[in-house]
Amino acid sequence: MFRRLLPLRRCLSTSTSSSATPTLYSSGTTPVSILSWGRGASGQLGGGKEERRLYPSPVAHLSLPDPAPVLSPTPGRLPDAAAAGTAAGGVEVGISCGLFHSAVVVDGGAWVWGKGDGGRLGLGDESSAFVPRHNPNLSELRVLALGGIHSAALTASGEVFTWGYGGFGALGHYVYHRELLPRKVNGPWEGKISHIATSGAHTAAITDSGELYTWGRDEGDGRLGLGSGGGPGEAGSLSVPSKVNTLPVSVAAVACGGFFTMALTSDGQLWSWGDEGVVLSWGHGGHGQLGHPTLQNHRVPLAIKALSEERIVYIACGGSTSAAISEKGDLYMWGNARDCQLGVPGLPEIQPLPVKVNFLTDGDEDLGPHRWEAGILARSSSSPAAFSIDKPRRRVFVFLDPLPQGFTASQLMLSFARTSFGGQTAHLPKSKSSGYKHFVSISSGLPCFLAIRRQSPGYSSVYTASFSPQHNQLSTDRSERELIDKDKLVLRGLQFHGFHGVKQEEKTLGQKFVVDVDAWMDLSAAGETDSISDTVSYTDIYRIAKDVVEGPSRNLLEAVAHRIASATLLKFPQISAVRVKVGKPHVAVQGIVDYLGVEILRRGVFFFTGASSWPETRMPPVNSDGAGPSSGEDGSAAAVKKRNKPKYNPFTQQELGACKPILIPQTVILVLVFVGLIFIPIGLACIAASNKVVELVDRYDTKCVPRNMLRNKVAYIQNSSIDKTCTRVFKVPKDMKKPIYIYYQLDKFYQNHRRYVKSLNDIQLRNPKKVADTQHCSPEATANGRPIVPCGLIAWSLFNDTYSFTRGHGNETLRVNKDGISWKSERNRRFGKNVYPKNFQNGTLIGGGQLNPSKPLSEQEDLIVWMRTAALPTFRKLYGRIDMDLQAGDRVEVTMQNNYNSYSFNGKKSLVLSTAGWLGGKNAFLGRAYAIVGLACFLLALLLALLYFVFPMREEHLSLHYTPARLVR
């Protein structure tokens, strides 16, 4: 365990006010902002609450000293000698995102926030933190890697610490319990650790000598790279750090993906291994992320030959995609190419080999195709992981896809870059002078982004305003000037009834709201094609406004208008701007104002630039299907042909109306009465059918034992020299119509025991060529060195009591018919017609009955019935049937052979004669269940009716039962 002692020169702020962004570190004049965006249902955005941020917003600020700060080491990136030299004088800053938690590292200290389940924050408990919280248990950090449910850290002294949930062995502590505080990993390595990486369920570490160690979860996909042997085979299983001995060379960097791993040698050679089959990507099944020609799993590292000519300096793993950056600054990507997430149009859905990604440069501002490809990449909002490189006249901005519901969170960082970036969109500006360089780092977990930005003096306010959602609006005058002479859709006078307002009567009685919507977009393509697919349906905008106004109550009209505008822009990316006007024709406070309303204007595209004004050029709008812009960049009518767009219908677009019944007391009472009227007759009919079944049950296990051996029944049944013949007589109480079914019943016989149920070989039962296959049949597999057919405990314990019947005083034999007592499907499919019993019951220990060696197994129906194992310890199995009627008062004599040993386990044996009704045998449970449910519904209906008449609904309860006509004054 190690604890943090902060030098006096640092200044920490513990402010958690939602109105002001706290300053975590204050020891200089260089301003740095921490930004976050995405889904923060667990507080991992650091904004003080569970929220969703559509745009980058501040989390905290840092004031760092000169010289310029540098990035801390990043998983997947080769050590940079130049950066290491700079780090001696500058403060190291790094960020990391996990599945439900985030962190920032400044000068060796750490601030954490997010979900605390399992102790993943390392604060000593499982409490969550919705704002950045300093962790005093961490000091002298170089790398902080957050996984899905655990965390890992590398110190400056080369020690690895882990904490959080250890159920998958990802902590490396030889045990699988949770750790609430950072605990040192005592691995088998010699020397220091220089590099670490982690994903949701496995972790990797590299020593200073280049040896790679992995530990954590391995479901047979080979992600740990330990070969076919799997883990080390010790008590800790895969929680023990194990060396990857199959690597022929030393490695310098490693990255962990969803179900695979990639490593990088010091000379830039790339190796990868892990699961290449079914993986989880963002809504799709990804393949090809290992970069090899085949789509197979690789349990051992294998070099990626396609990149053998390049020196790779940076690698990154997503859920089903991979990326690498060469020393020359070229970007290569491979894996799941669906939705153009590799940034190269025209690729197949699975791209197993690396492809080079080309990007928009300053000289390509007016090139339509290049500009459009960059626009697709920048707008890929379904990919929450990003990193960037900087090259003269080229900026690379890449999105990857981590697992949406697994435990993997990509750990991706940005290098120095002269670029600005955004959430769903990004504008690539022209080169700035050296005075406007920005120091940027991005890390992505699921499902949010975390970013660090260095602000140049004089530009911090511009960037702060650009990243805040509240500033995504222009002044009305300026926006109107920019939107003059542009195409737009106009909706006027949309009327809805809602419950918005500050006063209580507004929330209770509701009132009418009038909504006007103006949506700016290019309508030239729709004008030429006359197709609804080239524009936005008025009905869709109407439904958005209706859902918001008639939805949950809001205090302010501003909130209603904002939600209509945001939902419209989010659903229709081709809309560049939207103006929403919401008014109240009838104001609650009369005499003060006659009309109350708000009007807002929202832009649909964000531009993140270093200038103080909005750029003149824009990214082309993207259609909702992602196929391309609706028209050319110059506003011409040339429509881009849409590809792979499905036919529109409400079902595929999930726009079917939802059933939202209002359950008033009268409705509930009527439903309960209706259910009772249906269930009670069904129950009575089932009980009547069960009562018509005639059933005779005779327990004979104790009656058929001689009196002198009642105290030693086991010796009696095991002595083959004693005659086991027994005669039982009973009278028929009621007429029994044919067929009369004969069952034997056993009690306390656990056929559902795991070892008993698995003691058979289905292949041997149906395939005559596999009669020697006795796998899983132990202990009844062979006898005298020869295979037993059928083998296993189930067949060995075959029931062998026999019954014969006579009526009267033995003068009329009742024939027992055993044809067709088993299921036809089992006779034809499970038991072979050419498989005969061999060597059965020839061992030293004899079990149950014998089989006829001259008949195939498919014809031995007693065996087929017996091998259909029962789920409960008390069960009946069909012995045969009597195809004759029995009259009431008939004397039936049963001669039985009491051979089956039920005495060893204190079991009971019974003979059952039964007729059958339309519901089967005698069983009143189903009828009683229906009758009880019906009676319960009647009683509930009666109780609710009494309550309704004693406490009727009053007029002020109308909000529970809304009828517009009753609100008219």
Secondary structure, DSSP 8 states (H G I E B T S, - for coil): -------TT--------TTS--EEEESSSEEEEEEEEEEETTSTT-SSSSEEEEEEEEEEEEEE-SS--EE---TTB---HHHHHHHTTS-EEEEEE-SSEEEEEETTEEEEEE--GGGTT-SSS---EEEEEE-TT--SEEEEEE-SSEEEEEETTS-EEEEE--TTSTT-SSS-S-EEEEEE---S--S-EEEEEE-SSEEEEEETTS-EEEEE--SSS-TT---TT-S--STTGGGS-EE-TT-SS--SEEEE-SSEEEEE-TTS-EEEEE--SS---SSS----TT-SSS---EEEEEE-GGGTTS-EEEEEE-SSEEEEEETTS-EEEEEE-GGGTTS-TT--SEEEEEEEE---BGGGTT-HHHHHHHHHHHT-TT--EEEEEEETTEEEEEEE---SSSS--------SBS----SS---------GGG-B-EEEEE-SSEEEEEEE--TTTHHHHHHHH-GGG----HHHHHHHHTT--EEEEEEEEEEE--SSSHHHHHH-EEEEEEEEEE---HHHHHH--GGGS--HHHHHHHHHHHHTSS--S-HHHHHHHHHHHHHHH-TT--EEEEEEEESS-SSTTT-S-EEEEEEEES-----SSSS--S-------TTSS--SS-TT--S------S-----TTTTT----------HHHHHHHHHHHHHHHHHHHHHHHHHHHT--EEEEE-TTTTS-GGGTT-HHHHHH-TTS--EEEEEEE-SS-B-S-EEEEEEEES--TT-HHHHT---HHHHH-GGGTT--TT-TTSSEETTEE-BS-SHHHHT----EEEEEETTTTEEE-EE-TT-S-HHIIIIIS-TT---BSTT-SSS--S----TTS-GGG-HHHHHHTS--SSSSEEEEEEEE-S-B-TT-EEEEEEE-----TTTT-EEEEEEE--BTTBSS--HHHHHHHHHHHHHHHHHHHHHHHHHHS---GGGGGGS--GGGG--
